[in-house]
Amino acid sequence: MGQTDPNSVIGFIIAGGFAMYPLLICSLAVWVVIFERLWRFRRMSGELAVFHEEAMKALLAGERQRLRGICEASARVPTARIVGAALERMDAKDARLRSGWFEAMDRKRLMVNQDLRRYFWVLGTIGSSAPFIGLFGTVVGILRSFRDMARAGSGGFAVVASGISESLIATAAGIVVAVVAVIAYNAFQTKWGSLVLGIRLHSEEIAGMLRKLEDGV
């Protein structure tokens, strides 16, 4: 078998030393989360608008059972789960449960908001820890340089070049992985805030319509 090209990706990983392997895993995890959240948030934006329009039509027509059917058919939509929790309470036999439908709606909204932050912890953890993984590789590379220097009995550049190269590659890789993770985390935090605001406004408007429907207005 031929030697690995040092300018290739595999050669770069090998040259960076053992610290490159956890950094590679971290990088893959970051990109998986990025693509999953991008796909989820993009699809959700359209679903929220469609559900809100259909729900308002049902409420304006005074058809609560139709609204329930819409919620069941749109179970993936956050607002549908929130409204569904309210409708479930409103249909309860116990008057005390029925009277707490708005509070049930609020609790469900908190759960939905937290669910939208799924996997954010992965980005935050990698963004904060990747530079330290790279730094650890740097320390190991420097130790290797001193060890090679001691074995050779001289301090020529050729003796320490390999260890220095390993340490610099690991440091650079750790910084790159961390930067990507932090940028993605901040971008998704902004998008999450926008979605949470939209969900709150939609659910409060629907709650107001439900209250009027209950009061016979």
Residue, then its C-alpha position, 0 to 999 in steps of 0.5 A: m500500500g502507498q503512503t497517505d498523501p499528507n495534503s489529503v484530508i486523511g493525511f491531515i487527520i493523521a498528522g494532527g495526532f490522536a486529538m483529531y479523532p475526537l474532534l472529527i466526531c465532534s465535527l460530524a455531530v455538529w453538522v448532523v445537528i445543523f442539518e437536522r435543525l435547519w430542516r426541522f425549523r424550515r418545515m415548521s415555519g410553513e406548518l405553523a402558518v397553515f395550522h393557524e389559518e385553518a384553526m382560525k377558520a374553524l373558530l370563526a365558524g364556531e366549529r370546535q370539533r373541527l378544530r380538534g380534528i385539525c389539531e389531531a391531523s397536525a400533531r407535529v405542529p407546536t401550536a396544534r399540540i398547545v391548542g390540543a391540550a386546551l381542548e382536552r381540558m375543555d372536554a373534561k367531565d370535571a368542572r375543575l379540569r375544564s376551568g384550567w384549560f388556559e393554564a394547561m395551554d400555558r404549561k404545554r407551551l413551555m414544554v413545546n418551547q423546550d422541545l424546540r431547543r432539542y440538541f442545542w446542548v450538543l452545539g453548546t458543549i462542543g463549542s466550549s470544549a473543542p478548543f480544549i480538546g485541540l489544546f490537549g493535542t497541542v500539549v501532547g505534541i509539545l511533550r512529544s517534541f521534548r521527548d524526541m529532542a531528549r532521545a536525539g540528544s540535540g535540539g535541531f528543528a528536524v527533531v521537533a518539527s513533527g511534534i510542533s506540526e501535530s500540536l498546531i494542527a490539533t489547535a487549528a482543528g479545535i478552533v474551527v470546530a468550535v467556531v462552526a458550533v458557536i455560529a450555529y448555536n447563536a443562529f439557531q437561538t435567534k431562530w428559536g426566539s422567532l419561532v417561540l414568539g410566533i407560537r405564543l402570538h398564535s396560541e394567545e389569539i386562538a385562546g382568545m377565540l376559544r374563550k369567546l366561543e365558550d362564553g357564547v360571544 
